[in-house]
Amino acid sequence: MDDLNLLTFGIKEVETYRSVEELIRIFHAQGALFGYAHPVKKRTVPNWLMEIIEGFEVWNTRHDGKLTPRRSNVGLFQDFLQKNPKIRPLVGLDFHKPSDYAEAFLRVECDDHADILEAIRAGKYSLRANDRDLQVYPGPGSRGSWTSALKASTYTCLYDSAVALHRWLSRCGVPVPKNLKTALKRIF
């Protein structure tokens, strides 16, 4: 929406609206849950939206890599949490093609599909990735050990470098060999 990436869950049909802000407010009044997506792309939200969003995508495997969330996203989530204590962490896949698949999930605790949004709002879920729970709330151990921080920072640097190199080669008209792209997509 405009230059803002916003995940919107539980929307209903709307007849008319005059602006994106009005549309978001209509969806909010209908009970929709909004999640701030891709914080790596834009690190701020308008104040009026900060009051409405209930989710924050701490990790998007397409934009942040498949191994671990960006530490900067986790830190930004913790900053947003100070401004809006009802914000819940989310993970996303941006599953456009099979190579986008990664082991990142919300494990929601509810009895009925109709209760999923309320379970997320109540924090009755966990973030799972690569067979482990992710800890993103402030407190002891929330950012992991120094070795996990080094591993995450190194991975993010390699991921960002690979993406930048791919974009540069594309602009220069240099094709990346398909088998190399396939191998890198398994890693990143």
N, C-alpha and C positions, 0 to 999 in steps of 0.2 A: 504494500500500500504506500503510494508515493515512494519515498526512498527508505521506507521502514520495512523490515522483514518481520512479519507478525504471524505466528501460528494461531489459528482460530478454530476452536473445537466447539461443537454443539450449536452451530448457527441454524437459524430458521429463515425462511423466505422473507424478503423485504420488498415492499412495493416501490417506494421512492425514497430518495435521500439526496441531500444537496452537497454534501462534502464527505470526505473519507472520515473525518472526525465524527460527523453525525452518524454515519453508518456503523462505526465502532461503538458508539454510545447506544445505538438501537440494539446491536447484537448483545452488548453488555446487559441491557435491560431485559433481554430475552433469556439470560442465564449463560451466555457463551463464556468459555474460558479462553483467555488470551495468553500466549507465551511469546516472549521476546526471542526472536530467532537470529542466529548468525551474528553474535556480538563481535566477532572478529571483523565484520564488515563495517559496523557502525556502533560506537561505544556509548552513545547517549540516546535517551528518549525524551520526548516532550514531557513536561511536568504533568499535564492533564492525563497522559497515558500511564505514567508511573503509578497513578492511583488505581488504574483499572487492571493492569497486567497482573496475572497470578502465576505465571510460569516464566522461567528463564532457561534458555537452552545453553547449559554449561558446556555441552559437547555436541558438535555436529560432525559426524564421521566423514562427510564429504568435504567440509571446509576446514576441519581441524586435524584430519588424519584418523586412522583406524585404531591406533594403539592406546591413546590416552587423551583426556581433555587438555586444552591449553591451560596452563597455570594462570595466565592473564584472564581467561574466562571465569575461572573459579574465583579469582580475586574480585573481578567485577560483579559476579553474582553476590558475593559477600558484601560488597559496597551497596548494591541495590537492595539487599535484605535490610540494611540499616534504614533505608528510606521507606521501604514497604515490607513489613514483617510477614505479610501473607504470601509473598513470592515463593514458589516451589521450584527446585531444580528439575530440568528436563534434559533428555538426550534425544538426538534425532539422526536419521540416516540420509535424508534426501535421496531416496531410493529411485533413481532414474533409470538405472541399468544394472544387470547382475554384478558388475564389478564394484558397485557402490555398497554392496552388502557388507556389514560388519557386525560383530557380536556386541551390540549396545542396545539395551532394553530398559523400559520401565516395567517393573514387576508390580502390578497393581493388586491390592488386596480388597476384593469385593465379591459378592455373591452373584451379581447380575450385571450384564453389560450396561444397563441403564444407570448404574451407580458409579461408573468409572470416573466421571468428572468430579463427583463429590468426594470420591476416595482420593483423587489427586489433590483437591483443595484441602482435605483433612490431613494430607501427608501420609496416607496409608499406602505407601509404595516404596520400592527401593530402586536405585539406579544400579543396573548390572552391566558389566562389560568384561568380556574375556574371562568368564567364570569367576568374577569377583565383584563385591559391592564397591561402589564409588562413594567416598566420603567428601562432601563439598561444603558442609556447614561449618561455620567458624568454630574453633575450639582446638584442643590438643589433638594432633594427628590429622587435622582436616586437610592440610596440604601435604601430608605424607612425610617420609623421612628425607634427609638430604640426598640420599642415593636415588630415591624415586623422583625427587625434584630434578636432579641432574639428568636422569634418564628421560623424563618428560620434556625438559628444555632442549636436550640434544635431539630428540625425535622431532619436536616442533620445528627446530632450526633446519633439520634435514628435509622435512616435509615442505616447508616454505621455500627452501632452495630448489627442490625438485619442481614445484609448481612454477616458480619464477623462471627456471631454465626452460621448461616446456613452453611457457608463454613466449619467451624470447625466441626460441627456435621456430615456433609457429609464425611469429611476426616476420622472421627472416626467410620463411618459406622452406625451412629444413624439416623434412618429415622425420618423426621419431619412429624407429623400427617397431613394428607391431609387437614382436615378442618381448622387447624391452618395456614397452608400455604395459603389457599384460603382467610382467613380473613386478614392475613398480606398483601397479594397482593392488597387487596382493599384499604388499608391504605397507603402502600408504593408503 
